[in-house]
């Protein structure tokens, strides 16, 4: 393997404390640490995100333009979901400690914690975990382009995405109060698909309060 690293240089790094590299923090239970070539200069085609989530929190929909992602669960439980661009289907993979799920490069995906104290790694075959976030796509795409392209009312689109904040990373936002949101549906038997996405599968031995009898 070819390398441009000078392993004799006094500035060459061989160790790093990922706890000192906070990438994003929602609160004390939901945060992301990062390790890439900017933190450890001997890294080549590998980097990682060290992610902590509490039950129901979501690493927002996103994709990695330059890398595949291997998600390895350390504690708790989470569901890795992605849109398969070949089948046009959402595929859900619940993982518990010791299990992994692989997300191919460029695939749209999101990760939902299904237990408190969930801890997992996102490992990438790239020197830094670059990302395109769903919240950025929603907020940075001009509203008139969205409305014109999909034959929508521009003012309604603006109202719909007004609560979305760029670079959300971990949702829902701390100030989210879904009980105060009024939504009506034509079908009286409508079932909220959001709940199904949070917990698409169950394990009898899954260590989460939602599955305790």
C-alpha positions in Angstrom: 0.0 0.0 0.0 1.5 3.3 -1.1 1.5 6.1 1.5 2.7 9.7 1.6 3.0 9.7 5.4 6.3 10.5 6.9 6.4 8.0 9.8 9.7 9.5 11.0 8.3 13.0 11.6 7.9 14.1 15.2 4.5 15.5 14.2 3.2 12.1 13.1 0.4 10.9 15.3 -0.3 7.3 16.2 -3.0 7.7 18.9 -5.9 10.0 19.7 -8.7 10.3 22.3 -12.0 10.4 20.4 -13.7 11.7 23.5 -11.9 15.0 22.8 -13.3 15.4 19.3 -17.0 16.4 19.6 -18.6 16.8 16.2 -22.2 17.5 17.3 -24.2 17.6 20.6 -27.9 17.7 21.1 -27.7 17.1 24.8 -25.8 14.9 27.3 -27.3 11.7 26.0 -27.2 12.5 22.3 -24.0 13.5 20.6 -21.4 12.5 18.0 -17.7 12.4 18.2 -15.5 12.3 15.0 -12.2 10.7 14.1 -10.7 11.4 10.7 -7.4 12.5 9.2 -7.8 15.9 10.7 -7.7 14.4 14.1 -5.2 11.6 13.5 -2.8 12.3 10.7 -1.7 8.7 10.1 -5.2 7.6 9.0 -5.6 6.8 5.3 -8.8 5.4 3.9 -10.6 5.0 7.3 -12.5 7.3 9.6 -15.4 6.9 12.1 -18.2 8.6 13.9 -18.7 7.7 17.6 -22.4 8.1 18.2 -24.5 8.1 21.4 -28.3 8.2 21.3 -31.2 7.8 23.7 -34.4 6.0 22.8 -36.3 7.4 19.8 -33.5 9.8 18.7 -32.6 9.7 15.0 -29.4 10.4 13.1 -31.2 12.3 10.4 -31.6 11.1 6.8 -28.4 11.7 4.9 -25.9 10.1 2.6 -22.1 9.9 2.3 -20.9 11.0 -1.1 -17.4 9.5 -0.8 -17.7 6.5 1.4 -19.6 3.4 2.5 -20.6 3.1 6.1 -20.4 0.1 8.4 -22.5 0.6 11.5 -21.4 -1.4 14.5 -23.5 -1.5 17.7 -21.7 -1.4 21.0 -24.6 -1.0 23.4 -28.3 -0.5 23.4 -30.1 -1.0 20.1 -30.8 0.8 16.9 -32.4 0.3 13.5 -30.4 1.2 10.4 -32.7 2.0 7.5 -31.8 2.9 3.9 -33.4 3.4 0.5 -32.2 0.8 -1.9 -31.8 2.7 -5.1 -32.2 -0.5 -7.2 -35.4 -1.9 -5.6 -36.8 1.6 -4.6 -37.6 0.2 -1.2 -36.8 1.2 2.4 -34.9 -1.6 4.1 -34.7 -1.7 7.9 -32.0 -3.6 9.8 -32.2 -3.6 13.6 -28.9 -4.2 15.3 -27.9 -5.0 18.9 -24.4 -5.2 20.5 -21.9 -7.0 18.3 -24.1 -6.8 15.2 -23.4 -4.6 12.1 -25.3 -3.1 9.2 -23.6 -2.0 6.0 -24.7 1.1 4.0 -23.2 1.3 0.5 -21.6 4.5 -0.7 -24.1 7.2 -1.6 -27.2 5.5 -0.3 -29.8 7.6 1.5 -30.1 6.3 5.1 -31.0 7.1 8.7 -30.5 5.5 12.1 -33.0 5.3 15.0 -32.1 4.4 18.5 -34.6 1.9 20.0 -33.2 1.9 23.5 -31.6 4.3 25.9 -27.9 4.4 26.2 -27.4 3.3 22.6 -23.8 3.6 21.4 -22.5 2.7 18.0 -19.8 3.4 15.5 -20.1 4.5 11.9 -16.9 3.3 10.2 -16.0 4.8 6.7 -13.7 3.8 4.0 -12.5 7.4 3.6 -10.1 9.6 5.5 -13.0 11.9 6.7 -16.7 11.1 7.1 -18.2 13.7 4.7 -22.0 13.9 4.6 -24.9 15.5 2.8 -27.7 16.1 5.3 -31.5 15.9 4.6 -32.1 19.0 6.5 -29.6 20.9 4.3 -31.3 19.6 1.2 -34.7 20.8 2.5 -33.5 24.2 3.6 -31.0 25.1 0.9 -32.9 24.1 -2.2 -34.8 27.2 -3.3 -38.5 27.0 -2.4 -39.5 28.2 -5.9 -37.6 25.4 -7.5 -39.3 22.8 -5.3 -42.7 24.3 -5.9 -42.2 24.5 -9.6 -40.7 21.1 -10.0 -43.3 19.2 -8.0 -46.3 21.5 -8.8 -46.7 22.7 -5.3 -47.9 25.9 -3.7 -44.7 27.7 -2.8 -46.1 29.3 0.3 -47.3 26.0 1.7 -43.9 24.5 1.1 -42.2 27.3 3.0 -44.6 26.8 5.9 -44.0 23.1 5.9 -40.2 23.3 6.1 -40.1 26.4 8.3 -39.4 24.3 11.5 -36.5 22.4 9.8 -33.1 23.6 10.9 -30.0 23.1 8.7 -27.5 20.6 10.1 -30.0 19.0 12.4 -27.8 15.8 12.7 -29.8 14.4 15.6 -33.6 14.7 15.7 -36.2 15.5 16.9 -35.0 18.9 18.1 -35.0 19.6 21.8 -37.8 22.1 21.5 -40.0 19.6 19.5 -43.6 19.4 21.0 -45.5 17.0 18.7 -48.5 17.0 21.0 -49.2 20.6 20.0 -49.0 19.9 16.3 -52.4 19.4 14.7 -52.5 17.2 11.6 -55.7 16.0 9.8 -56.1 13.1 7.4 -58.9 12.1 5.1 -58.7 8.5 6.1 -60.1 8.1 9.7 -58.2 4.8 10.0 -54.9 6.4 9.2 -51.9 4.9 11.0 -48.8 7.1 11.6 -46.0 5.5 9.6 -43.4 7.3 11.7 -44.0 4.9 14.6 -43.5 1.9 12.2 -40.2 3.4 11.1 -39.0 3.8 14.6 -39.7 0.2 15.6 -40.0 -1.8 12.3 -38.9 -5.0 14.0 -38.8 -6.4 17.5 -36.7 -8.9 19.3 -38.0 -10.9 22.3 -34.7 -10.2 24.1 -34.2 -6.7 22.9 -32.8 -4.6 25.8 -35.3 -1.7 25.6 -38.1 -0.5 27.8 -40.5 -0.6 24.9 -40.4 -4.4 24.8 -40.6 -5.1 28.6 -43.7 -6.8 29.8 
